[in-house]
Every structure is written in C-alpha cells, then in structure tokens.
Amino acid sequence: MPLFERYLLLYLINLYIMESKEFIRGILKPLILSLLSHKKKMYGYEITQRVTELSKGDIKLTYGALYPILYKLEAEGSLVTTTEIVDNRVRKYYSLTPAGKKMAKAKVSELQRFTDILKAIIEDSSKPQLSIQS
C-alpha cells in the first residue's frame, strides 16, 4: 500500500475514533463559504438554521463555532458585513467579496475531492477481497 494511502487510512480510522464534533469543526469553513456563495447575504442565525435544515438536524452549528470563523473570514478579506434594522433590531449580514467567492469555490472543490477519496476508500474496503493461494 502506498504511503499516501496508509496515511489516509490512518486518518479515516482516527475519524471513527474522534467525536463527530471534531470532524465537523474541520469542515465548517467550506460549509459556511458554500452557503454564502449560494445567497447574496446571510446573517448568523440564518446560517445556523440553514445548516441544521440541510443536515436534517445532524449538524447543529453553534454561535461559538460560527462567529470565530466569520470573524476570521472577514479579517482575511473574504467577507464584508452590512447592518440593517429589522423589526427594530440591528441585524448583521455577511456576504462574500470577490476574493471570498474565489476561496469558496476552491474550498468547496477541495472538500468535494476529499469526500470522493473517502467514498472510494470506504466502498473499496467494504468489498470482499480475493485471496490467491498457491
């Protein structure tokens, strides 16, 4: 087995051992970028609800996980914020900059590639292996 495949297999085993929250934390940035790339602007609560809805409740994005990522993306120049008054309350909206749109495309593509690799390995490992005896 090539070295890369060994490391990837070890990584997959570690994913099963780790709590699912740890795995989800690693994919939050591409998920948030993907959501923002599909809508012109979103506010924090809307992002959390959309993740819950699309994951059928399997992923519950907390504010403690969401906002540090949003702040970091904003500091990197990938997001801009605007505020609006809605129902006499200030609502902060996040939207992608041109650099953010480019990053979203790249990060989502990386995540899709990684999930394709995982799927191929998982499907292959579930097939019975033939052994040749001499």
C-alpha positions as CSV (number, residue, x, y, z in Angstrom):
1,M,0.0,0.0,0.0
2,P,1.5,3.4,-1.0
3,L,2.5,5.7,1.8
4,F,-0.2,8.3,1.0
5,E,-3.0,5.6,1.2
6,R,-1.6,4.4,4.5
7,Y,-1.7,7.9,6.0
8,L,-5.2,8.4,4.6
9,L,-6.4,5.1,6.1
10,L,-5.0,6.1,9.5
11,Y,-6.7,9.4,9.2
12,L,-10.0,7.6,8.5
13,I,-9.6,5.4,11.4
14,N,-8.9,8.4,13.6
15,L,-12.1,10.0,12.3
16,Y,-14.1,7.0,13.7
17,I,-12.3,7.3,17.0
18,M,-12.7,11.1,17.3
19,E,-16.0,12.6,18.3
20,S,-18.0,13.7,15.3
21,K,-17.8,17.3,16.5
22,E,-14.1,17.3,15.8
23,F,-14.7,16.2,12.3
24,I,-17.4,18.7,11.7
25,R,-15.2,21.5,13.0
26,G,-12.7,20.9,10.2
27,I,-15.4,21.3,7.5
28,L,-17.2,24.3,8.8
29,K,-15.3,26.9,6.8
30,P,-16.1,25.3,3.5
31,L,-19.7,24.8,4.5
32,I,-20.1,28.4,5.5
33,L,-18.4,29.6,2.3
34,S,-20.7,27.3,0.3
35,L,-23.8,28.7,1.9
36,L,-22.7,32.3,1.4
37,S,-21.9,31.6,-2.3
38,H,-25.4,30.5,-2.9
39,K,-27.1,33.5,-1.3
40,K,-26.2,37.2,-1.7
41,K,-26.1,37.7,2.1
42,M,-26.9,35.9,5.2
43,Y,-27.0,36.7,9.0
44,G,-25.6,34.4,11.7
45,Y,-28.9,32.9,12.9
46,E,-29.9,32.2,9.3
47,I,-26.6,30.4,8.7
48,T,-27.1,28.2,11.7
49,Q,-30.7,27.3,10.8
50,R,-29.8,26.6,7.2
51,V,-27.0,24.1,8.3
52,T,-29.4,22.4,10.6
53,E,-32.1,22.2,7.9
54,L,-29.8,20.9,5.2
55,S,-28.2,18.3,7.5
56,K,-31.7,17.2,8.7
57,G,-30.7,18.1,12.2
58,D,-27.4,16.1,12.3
59,I,-25.2,19.2,12.4
60,K,-26.1,21.9,14.9
61,L,-23.8,24.9,14.3
62,T,-23.4,26.8,17.5
63,Y,-22.6,30.5,17.6
64,G,-19.4,29.6,19.4
65,A,-18.3,27.7,16.3
66,L,-19.8,30.1,13.7
67,Y,-18.7,33.5,14.7
68,P,-15.0,32.9,15.1
69,I,-15.0,31.6,11.5
70,L,-17.0,34.6,10.2
71,Y,-14.7,37.0,12.0
72,K,-11.6,35.3,10.6
73,L,-13.0,35.3,7.1
74,E,-13.8,39.0,7.5
75,A,-10.3,39.7,8.7
76,E,-8.9,37.8,5.7
77,G,-10.9,40.0,3.3
78,S,-13.2,37.1,2.2
79,L,-16.3,38.6,3.8
80,V,-17.9,42.0,4.2
81,T,-20.6,42.9,6.6
82,T,-23.5,45.2,6.5
83,T,-26.1,46.1,9.1
84,E,-29.8,46.6,8.7
85,I,-32.6,47.4,11.1
86,V,-35.2,44.5,11.0
87,D,-38.1,44.6,13.4
88,N,-36.4,47.4,15.4
89,R,-33.3,45.3,15.9
90,V,-29.9,45.6,14.3
91,R,-29.1,42.6,12.1
92,K,-25.5,42.0,10.8
93,Y,-25.4,40.4,7.3
94,Y,-22.3,38.6,5.8
95,S,-21.6,38.4,2.1
96,L,-18.6,37.2,0.1
97,T,-16.1,39.5,-1.5
98,P,-14.7,38.6,-4.9
99,A,-11.8,37.0,-3.1
100,G,-14.2,35.2,-0.9
101,K,-16.1,33.8,-3.9
102,K,-12.8,32.5,-5.3
103,M,-11.9,31.0,-1.9
104,A,-15.4,29.4,-1.6
105,K,-15.0,27.8,-5.0
106,A,-11.6,26.4,-4.1
107,K,-12.5,25.2,-0.6
108,V,-15.7,23.5,-1.7
109,S,-13.8,21.8,-4.6
110,E,-11.2,20.6,-2.1
111,L,-13.9,19.2,0.2
112,Q,-15.7,17.5,-2.7
113,R,-12.4,15.9,-3.8
114,F,-11.7,14.7,-0.3
115,T,-15.2,13.2,0.1
116,D,-14.8,11.5,-3.2
117,I,-11.5,9.9,-2.0
118,L,-13.1,8.9,1.3
119,K,-16.0,7.3,-0.5
120,A,-13.8,5.4,-2.9
121,I,-11.7,4.0,0.0
122,I,-14.8,3.1,2.1
123,E,-16.5,1.4,-0.8
124,D,-13.4,-0.5,-1.7
125,S,-12.8,-1.6,1.9
126,S,-16.3,-2.9,2.1
127,K,-15.9,-5.3,-0.9
128,P,-14.7,-8.8,-0.2
129,Q,-11.1,-9.2,-1.1
130,L,-10.0,-12.2,-3.2
131,S,-7.0,-14.1,-1.9
132,I,-4.9,-16.3,-4.1
133,Q,-3.3,-19.3,-2.5
134,S,-0.5,-21.1,-4.1
